[in-house]
């Protein structure tokens, strides 16, 4: 397991969800995002899945955290 794949235990699941919801909230309300074979979703639908903590919501959290980690890694270059 690489450092990027480790779960950061410094933050609670609730804190991570709040961060992801905050990031999604700045998207345009009419924007749609395709998540592989899961389908296409509006901003509000994505936020609903994150808040419900369902499989898709957890996948969205994983995607967002990986994106944030990539920025952190680029900052150290």
N, C-alpha and C positions, 0 to 999 in steps of 0.2 A: 504494500500500500504506500503510495507516495504522500508527501505532505499535503498536496492539494486534495487528496481523497479522504484525508482524515477529517472527522467531524470535530468542529471546534466546540469543545465542551465549556468554554468560558461564557457562552450565551445560552439562555434557555430557549426551548422551542417557541415559546410565546414571543420572546424578543426577536427571534429570527422571522417569525410570521409578521410581526409589526413592521420590520424593516422591508420585507418583500412587498407587503401591502402598500407601504409608503412609496416604494419605487414604482409599483404598478399604477398608483393613483395619479402620477404626473403624466401618464399617457393620455392621449386624446380619447374621449369617451366613444368615438366612432371607429377607433382603430381596432383591427382584428388581427390576431396572432394565431398562426398555425403551429400546433404542437404535434409533429409527426403524424402517426396514424390515429391519434386521439381526437383530432378534428381542429376546427377553427373556432376561436373564442374571442369575445369582446373583452375589454378591460374589466368590466364589472363581473363578467362570468369568471374570469381568472381570479379576481379578488375573492369571489364567493367560494371557489375551490380551495384557495389558500386558507381562508377562514374556517372552512369545513374540515380542514386537515385530512382531506381524502387523498387517494392515490395520485390524482392529477395535481392537487395542491402541493403535495410533497415533492412531486417532480418539478413543479415550477420553482419551489424553494431551492431545490438542488441546482437548477439551471442558473438562477440568480446568484447563488453563493459562488458557483464556479466562475461566473462572469466577474464578480467582485474580486475573487482571489486572483484572477488573471491580471486585473489592474494593479493589485498589490504587488504581484511578482514583477510586472513591468516597471514599477516605481523603483525597484531595487536594482535595476539593470544600469 
